[in-house]
Amino acid sequence: MTVLPVRTVPDPVLRTAASPVPAGADVRALVADMIATMHAVGGVGLAAPQVGVGLRVFVFDVAGVAGHVVNPVLETAGQALREPGEGCLSVPGLRYHPARDAEAVVRGTDVDGNPVEHRGTGLLARCLQHETDHLDGILYVDRLDGEERREARRRMRAGEVDRAARRIGAERAAAVSSVFGAPAAGAGAAR
């Protein structure tokens, strides 16, 4: 398994709708790498476009409920909620409150082509919606409205996301390098 680099805005792959995984395609290695990456960077979900792969695949691990979905179809229900705050590995340094439905169901297949269904409420429902959005080229900041949307755009234009991406990228590189026993570039530098 390989820890893959996480793409951040404004990478165009994040704004492009992912293609369906063709029947019979082997995405085992991709899913394994995505799970390793998600865990290495402390995420609760990760969609293939976030690692530069334009396929409809995502992985998740929320409060002990873990899985992956190939070619997911999302259904939502329940009252739209704005809590808790939401962030994104591809939009580092920002945290906001987009409206998300209280309940979500995702249906698709696993890496073997077997049907899967994942149901969730709370954080799991939010994660299923967030990751499916990635597959459609939608970022969580696109779901904001009013002052939160204006503030997020201001902060992104002001370079906060770029600075956070560089800082977090350096921290992740140092952590991965230290796991393998090699000195990281800039190791020991002040943060």
HULINQUI-V552077 format. One record per pair of residues at least 24 apart in sequence whose C-alpha atoms are under 7 Angstrom apart, sorted by the first residue. I is the first residue (numbers start at 0). J is the second residue. Records with the same first field share a line. If there is no record, write none. Layout:
# HULINQUI-V552077
I=J ; J
This chain:
# HULINQUI-V552077
0=31 ; 32 ; 35
1=32 ; 35
2=32 ; 35 ; 36
3=32 ; 36 ; 50
4=50
5=49 ; 50 ; 89
6=49 ; 50 ; 51 ; 89
7=89 ; 90
8=89 ; 90
12=48 ; 51 ; 53
13=48 ; 49 ; 133 ; 136
14=136 ; 137
15=135 ; 136
16=134 ; 135 ; 136
17=53 ; 54 ; 55 ; 134 ; 135
18=53 ; 54 ; 55
19=54 ; 55 ; 70
20=54 ; 55 ; 69 ; 70
26=110
27=110
33=58
34=58
40=171
44=126 ; 130
45=130
46=130 ; 133 ; 134
48=133 ; 134
49=89
55=134
57=130
61=123
67=109
68=107 ; 108 ; 109
69=107 ; 108 ; 109 ; 110
70=107 ; 108
71=105 ; 106 ; 107
72=105 ; 106 ; 107
73=103 ; 104 ; 105 ; 106
74=103 ; 104 ; 105
75=100 ; 102 ; 103 ; 104
76=100 ; 101 ; 102 ; 103
77=101 ; 102
90=160
91=160 ; 163 ; 164
92=159 ; 160 ; 163
97=139 ; 142 ; 143
99=125
103=127
